[in-house]
């Protein structure tokens, strides 16, 4: 290829910014301290949380991607970042982080180097900010590769970050983005030459990350299913599901896509949904014929405000004027039944189950179809039932009596780390089953000293075994 080749030029551009990031990271590490790393993280957090900037980033995101709504993106940018800063406030990420005289091991925190982060158009401000904060907290440099529609928001975010960096004398090259409009070639090269890849969004990008030859942290597809059983507080469950389903117009991978309602309380729960703006459609063909166009989700309905989505689905005269989301009854699960999958819209699929055991079976089938490893939920007063879900379904999280969108990625009233990227374990084809957080952005060196030997006898290890089965 010659330098006139645009693809070769794009690849060269990526290699250039990675080289600059390596220089900046080396200096950041060699002159590092816990205070310096913490201040860098705080700079990025304030860059997105400062109210005027937050509002601008939220408006820009909705304007350029057409996804979500401004008020909820402002909330997301603020709360996700505030929660993350709470999580990392006391985390030791520089120097000696443990020194154990019993084992003789001293552990020293070390940065990974240059992080390559691929981020989706659904959260073009909050997700890159989250990744950047985690990277800097651990002494790394980071290069973000936004989706094409997310480029303007990411550019604005970096501008705000640089303004804060200038107050601290930090090198802009610690935080960069793939130049120009995104392309597969540029993203692929970033995957190949970074020290660690973090991928949120497209499962195609996830697969490319895992085959790039670079260590990768990637997340699986969401397709949340939530059970409402006969013991649940129906009013509270309906309110939480409505708040969660409609938040940022269902752009989150943690948004409920299906609910399974036990037959005993089905009619009562439908009535509670109606009170929260959930309009039930009993003919699922009305939705499948309009929510999908030529096999793809209708762009006029994806992540849109309720009125726009309802118009796109041709339901304006069929649902109440105050409808906030559509609940559609169906029975089918699998590739031939698209309502059983992720819908990225204010459309909630409703399944009816004869009892709790049947509800678990339906939920398991949905997860095996799509969303395995991500998360499921339950509204119940029976403390034993979450454990049943946890041991019966291929999932990394069981969310109990909470608004799923807010709870899965960390909340101030639960113990999950604040994150916009949820690992799905081997069930979802991922290397992690945690919420992506700061511990994934750091490695360590161990100093190993000699200690008094601790060698057991064979009797210590096998005594009980021999006593049971003989030698």
C-alpha positions in Angstrom: 0.0 0.0 0.0 1.1 3.6 -0.6 0.6 6.5 1.7 -2.1 7.7 -0.7 -4.2 4.7 0.3 -6.8 6.2 2.7 -7.0 3.0 4.7 -3.2 3.0 5.2 -3.4 6.6 6.2 -6.1 5.9 8.8 -4.0 3.0 10.2 -1.0 5.3 10.4 -3.0 7.9 12.2 -4.0 5.4 14.9 -0.4 4.2 15.3 0.7 7.8 15.7 -1.8 8.6 18.5 -0.9 5.3 20.3 2.8 6.2 20.1 2.0 9.6 21.7 -0.1 7.9 24.3 2.8 5.6 25.2 5.1 8.6 25.8 2.5 10.4 27.9 1.7 7.2 29.9 5.4 6.5 30.6 5.8 10.0 32.0 2.5 9.8 34.0 3.8 6.6 35.6 7.4 7.6 36.2 6.3 10.9 37.8 3.2 9.3 39.4 1.7 9.3 42.8 -1.6 8.4 44.3 -2.6 12.1 44.5 -1.7 12.6 40.8 -3.7 9.7 39.7 -6.7 10.7 41.9 -6.5 14.3 40.6 -6.5 13.2 37.0 -9.6 11.0 37.7 -11.3 14.0 39.5 -10.6 16.2 36.5 -12.4 13.9 34.1 -15.3 13.5 36.5 -15.8 17.2 36.8 -15.4 17.6 33.1 -18.7 15.7 32.6 -20.5 16.5 35.8 -20.2 20.3 35.8 -23.8 21.2 35.2 -23.4 23.4 32.0 -21.1 20.9 30.4 -23.3 17.9 31.4 -26.3 19.6 29.8 -24.4 20.4 26.6 -23.1 16.8 26.3 -26.6 15.4 26.9 -28.1 17.7 24.3 -25.4 16.9 21.8 -25.7 13.1 22.4 -29.5 13.1 21.7 -29.1 15.5 18.7 -26.4 13.5 17.0 -27.4 10.0 17.8 -31.2 10.3 17.9 -31.1 8.0 20.9 -32.5 8.7 24.4 -33.6 11.9 26.0 -31.8 14.9 27.4 -33.1 14.9 30.9 -32.2 11.3 31.5 -28.8 11.6 30.0 -28.0 14.5 32.3 -29.1 12.2 35.2 -27.0 9.3 33.8 -23.9 11.4 33.3 -24.1 12.8 36.8 -25.1 9.7 38.8 -22.9 7.2 37.0 -19.9 9.4 37.4 -20.7 10.4 41.0 -21.1 6.7 42.0 -17.9 5.8 40.3 -16.0 8.5 42.1 -17.4 7.2 45.4 -16.3 3.6 44.5 -12.7 4.6 43.7 -12.2 7.3 46.4 -10.2 5.1 48.7 -8.8 2.6 46.2 -5.0 2.2 46.4 -3.7 2.2 42.8 -0.1 3.5 43.2 2.9 2.0 44.9 2.8 -0.7 47.5 -0.8 -1.8 47.9 -0.3 -4.8 50.2 2.5 -6.2 52.3 1.8 -9.5 54.1 4.5 -10.8 56.4 2.7 -14.2 56.7 3.0 -14.9 53.0 6.1 -12.9 52.5 4.6 -11.2 49.5 4.6 -7.4 48.8 2.3 -6.3 46.0 3.0 -3.2 44.0 0.4 -1.6 41.8 1.4 -1.2 38.1 -0.5 0.4 35.2 -1.4 -1.7 32.2 -0.3 1.0 29.7 -2.4 2.2 26.8 -6.1 1.2 27.0 -8.1 1.1 23.8 -11.8 1.6 24.6 -14.6 1.1 22.1 -17.8 2.8 23.2 -21.4 2.8 21.9 -23.7 5.5 20.6 -26.2 4.7 23.3 -24.0 6.4 25.9 -21.5 8.5 24.0 -20.7 10.7 27.1 -21.1 8.5 30.2 -19.4 5.4 28.9 -16.2 7.0 27.7 -16.0 9.1 30.9 -16.3 6.0 33.0 -13.6 4.2 31.1 -11.3 7.3 31.2 -11.7 7.8 34.9 -10.9 4.2 35.6 -7.9 4.2 33.3 -6.3 7.4 34.8 -7.0 6.3 38.4 -4.7 3.3 37.7 -2.0 5.3 35.9 -2.9 4.4 32.3 -3.3 6.4 29.1 -6.5 5.7 27.1 -7.7 6.1 23.5 -11.4 6.1 22.9 -13.0 4.8 19.7 -16.6 6.1 19.5 -19.3 5.0 17.1 -19.6 7.4 14.2 -22.7 9.0 15.7 -21.0 9.4 19.0 -18.0 11.3 17.6 -19.3 14.9 18.3 -20.1 14.1 21.9 -16.8 12.4 22.5 -14.9 15.3 20.9 -16.8 17.7 23.2 -16.1 15.6 26.2 -12.4 15.5 25.4 -12.4 19.3 25.0 -13.8 19.6 28.5 -11.3 17.1 29.9 -8.4 19.0 28.4 -9.6 22.2 30.0 -9.4 20.5 33.3 -6.1 18.9 32.5 -4.6 22.4 31.8 -5.4 23.4 35.4 -3.3 20.5 36.6 -0.6 20.5 34.0 -1.5 17.1 32.7 -0.6 15.9 29.2 -3.5 15.9 26.8 -2.1 12.8 25.2 -3.1 10.8 28.2 -6.7 10.9 26.8 -7.2 10.7 23.1 -9.8 9.5 20.6 -9.4 7.8 17.2 -9.2 10.8 14.8 -12.0 11.6 12.4 -15.1 9.5 11.7 -14.9 6.0 13.0 -14.1 3.1 10.7 -13.6 -0.6 11.1 -10.0 -0.3 10.0 -9.1 2.3 12.6 -10.9 0.5 15.3 -9.2 -2.8 14.3 -5.8 -1.3 14.4 -6.5 0.2 17.9 -7.5 -3.3 19.0 -4.2 -4.7 17.8 -1.8 -2.2 19.2 -3.3 -1.3 22.6 -2.1 -3.0 25.8 -5.7 -3.8 26.9 -9.0 -3.4 25.1 -12.3 -2.5 26.7 -15.4 -3.0 24.5 -18.9 -2.0 25.2 -21.7 -2.3 22.6 -21.6 -4.1 19.3 -21.1 -7.9 19.6 -19.2 -7.7 16.3 -16.7 -5.5 18.0 -16.6 -7.8 21.0 -15.7 -10.8 18.8 -13.1 -8.7 17.0 -11.6 -7.7 20.3 -11.3 -11.3 21.5 -9.6 -12.3 18.3 -7.2 -9.3 18.1 -4.4 -10.8 20.0 -4.6 -8.1 22.7 -6.0 -8.9 26.2 -9.7 -7.8 26.1 -12.4 -7.0 28.5 -15.7 -7.1 26.7 -19.4 -7.3 27.6 -22.3 -9.3 26.3 -25.7 -8.5 25.0 -28.5 -7.5 27.3 -32.0 -8.9 27.2 -33.3 -8.5 30.7 -36.2 -10.6 31.9 -37.9 -10.0 35.2 -40.4 -12.2 37.1 -43.3 -10.8 39.1 -44.5 -13.5 41.4 -47.7 -13.9 43.5 -46.0 -12.5 46.6 -44.8 -9.3 45.1 -45.8 -5.7 46.0 -47.5 -5.2 42.7 -47.8 -1.4 43.0 -44.1 -1.0 43.8 -43.1 -3.5 41.1 -45.1 -1.7 38.4 -43.7 1.7 39.4 -40.1 0.4 39.4 -40.5 -1.3 36.0 -42.1 1.8 34.5 -39.3 4.1 35.7 -36.6 1.6 34.6 -38.2 0.8 31.2 -38.7 4.4 30.2 -35.3 5.8 31.5 -33.3 7.4 28.6 -35.9 5.8 26.3 -34.6 2.2 27.0 -31.1 2.7 25.6 -29.6 0.8 28.5 -28.6 -2.8 28.1 -30.1 -3.3 31.6 -33.6 -2.1 30.6 -36.3 -4.7 31.0 -37.1 -6.3 27.7 -39.5 -9.0 29.0 -41.5 -9.6 32.2 -43.0 -12.9 33.3 -46.1 -12.6 35.4 -47.5 -15.4 37.5 -51.1 -16.2 36.5 -52.5 -15.7 40.0 -51.8 -11.9 40.0 -51.6 -11.3 36.2 -54.8 -9.2 35.9 -54.0 -7.2 39.0 -50.5 -6.5 37.8 -51.7 -5.4 34.3 -54.0 -2.9 36.1 -51.0 -1.6 38.1 -49.0 -1.2 34.9 -51.8 0.8 33.3 -51.6 3.2 36.3 -47.9 3.8 35.5 -48.5 4.4 31.7 -48.1 0.9 30.5 -50.6 0.1 27.7 -51.2 -3.6 27.1 -51.5 -4.8 23.5 -52.9 -8.4 23.3 -52.3 -8.8 19.5 -48.5 -9.1 19.2 -48.7 -9.0 15.4 -49.5 -5.3 15.6 -46.1 -4.7 17.2 -43.9 -7.2 15.2 -45.2 -5.8 11.9 -44.1 -2.2 12.8 -41.3 -2.5 15.3 -39.2 -4.4 12.7 -38.7 -3.2 9.2 -37.1 -5.6 6.7 -35.7 -7.6 9.6 -34.2 -4.6 11.5 -35.5 -2.6 14.4 -37.5 0.4 13.1 -35.2 3.5 13.6 -38.3 5.7 14.1 -39.1 3.6 17.2 -35.7 2.9 18.7 -34.9 4.8 21.9 -37.5 7.4 21.1 -39.9 9.4 23.3 -43.2 7.6 23.9 -45.2 9.8 21.5 -42.8 9.3 18.6 -42.6 5.5 19.2 -46.3 5.1 19.5 -46.8 7.0 16.2 -44.1 4.9 14.5 -45.9 1.7 15.7 -49.2 3.0 14.4 -50.9 2.9 17.9 -51.8 6.5 18.3 -55.5 5.9 18.4 -55.3 2.6 20.2 -53.6 3.5 23.5 -54.3 6.2 26.2 -52.9 9.6 25.6 -50.7 9.3 28.7 -49.1 6.0 27.6 -45.4 5.9 28.5 -44.5 2.4 27.2 -46.1 -0.5 25.4 -46.6 -3.9 27.1 -47.3 -6.6 24.5 -48.5 -10.1 25.3 -46.8 -12.9 23.6 -45.9 -16.6 24.0 -43.1 -17.3 21.5 -39.4 -17.4 22.4 -36.5 -17.7 20.0 -35.2 -16.5 16.7 -38.6 -16.7 15.0 -40.1 -14.5 17.8 -38.3 -11.2 17.8 -40.3 -9.9 20.7 -38.4 -12.3 22.9 -35.1 -10.4 22.2 -33.7 -7.0 22.9 -35.8 -4.1 21.5 -34.0 -0.9 22.5 -37.3 0.8 22.8 -40.2 1.5 25.2 -41.7 -1.9 24.3 -42.0 -4.5 27.0 -42.8 -8.1 26.2 -45.2 -9.8 28.7 -45.3 -13.5 29.3 -47.9 -15.3 31.5 -46.8 -18.2 33.7 -49.0 -20.7 35.5 -46.8 -20.5 38.6 -43.3 -19.6 39.8 -41.6 -22.7 38.5 -43.1 -22.1 35.1 -41.9 -18.4 35.3 -38.3 -19.7 35.9 -38.6 -21.9 32.9 -39.7 -19.1 30.7 -37.0 -16.8 31.9 -34.3 -19.5 31.4 -35.5 -20.0 27.8 -35.4 -16.3 27.1 -31.9 -16.0 28.5 -30.7 -19.0 26.5 -32.1 -17.3 23.4 -30.5 -13.9 24.0 -28.8 -12.2 26.9 -27.3 -15.1 28.6 -25.0 -14.1 31.5 -26.2 -10.5 31.7 -28.9 -10.2 34.4 -32.4 -11.1 35.4 -34.7 -9.8 38.0 -37.5 -10.7 40.3 -40.2 -8.9 42.4 -41.1 -11.1 45.3 -41.5 -11.3 49.1 -40.1 -14.8 49.2 -36.4 -14.6 50.2 -35.7 -18.1 48.8 -36.7 -17.4 45.2 -33.7 -15.2 44.2 -31.5 -18.2 45.0 -33.6 -20.4 42.8 -33.0 -18.0 39.9 -29.3 -17.7 40.7 -28.9 -21.5 40.5 -31.3 -22.2 37.6 -30.5 -19.5 35.0 -27.2 -18.7 33.2 -26.9 -15.2 34.6 -24.3 -13.1 36.4 -26.8 -11.0 38.4 -30.2 -11.4 40.0 -31.7 -8.1 40.8 -34.3 -8.3 43.6 -37.2 -5.8 44.0 -35.4 -3.0 42.2 -35.7 -0.9 39.1 -33.4 -3.0 36.9 -31.8 -0.3 34.8 -30.7 1.6 37.9 -29.7 -1.4 40.0 -27.6 -3.5 37.6 -24.9 -0.9 36.9 -24.5 0.2 40.5 -26.8 2.2 42.7 -26.5 4.2 45.9 -28.8 1.7 47.6 -27.0 -1.5 46.5 -23.5 -2.8 46.5 -22.8 -3.2 42.8 -19.9 -1.2 41.4 -21.1 1.8 39.3 -20.5 0.9 35.7 -22.0 1.1 32.2 -20.4 -2.1 31.1 -21.6 -5.4 32.5 -19.5 -8.6 32.0 -21.6 -11.7 31.3 -19.1 -14.5 32.1 -18.7 -17.6 29.9 -22.5 -17.6 29.4 -22.2 -14.4 27.4 -18.8 -15.2 25.8 -17.0 -12.8 28.1 -13.8 -13.0 30.2 -15.4 -11.3 33.2 -18.7 -11.7 35.0 -18.4 -8.5 37.0 -19.4 -4.9 36.4 -16.4 -3.4 34.6 -14.6 -1.3 37.3 -11.2 0.0 38.4 -9.7 -3.3 39.3 -9.8 -4.4 35.7 -7.6 -1.4 34.7 -4.6 -2.4 36.9 -2.1 -5.1 37.4 0.6 -5.8 40.0 4.1 -6.9 40.6 4.8 -9.3 43.5 7.9 -9.3 45.6 8.2 -12.9 46.9 10.3 -13.5 50.0 11.2 -16.8 51.7 9.1 -17.7 54.7 9.1 -20.7 57.1 8.0 -23.8 55.2 4.4 -24.9 55.4 4.5 -28.4 53.9 1.7 -30.7 55.0 2.0 -34.4 55.6 0.1 -36.9 53.4 -2.0 -37.7 56.5 -3.0 -34.0 56.7 -4.3 -34.0 53.2 -5.7 -37.5 52.7 -6.6 -38.7 56.2 -10.3 -38.1 55.9 -10.4 -39.5 52.4 -8.6 -42.7 53.3 -10.9 -43.1 56.3 -13.9 -43.0 53.9 -12.7 -45.0 50.9 -9.4 -46.6 52.1 -6.0 -46.2 50.5 
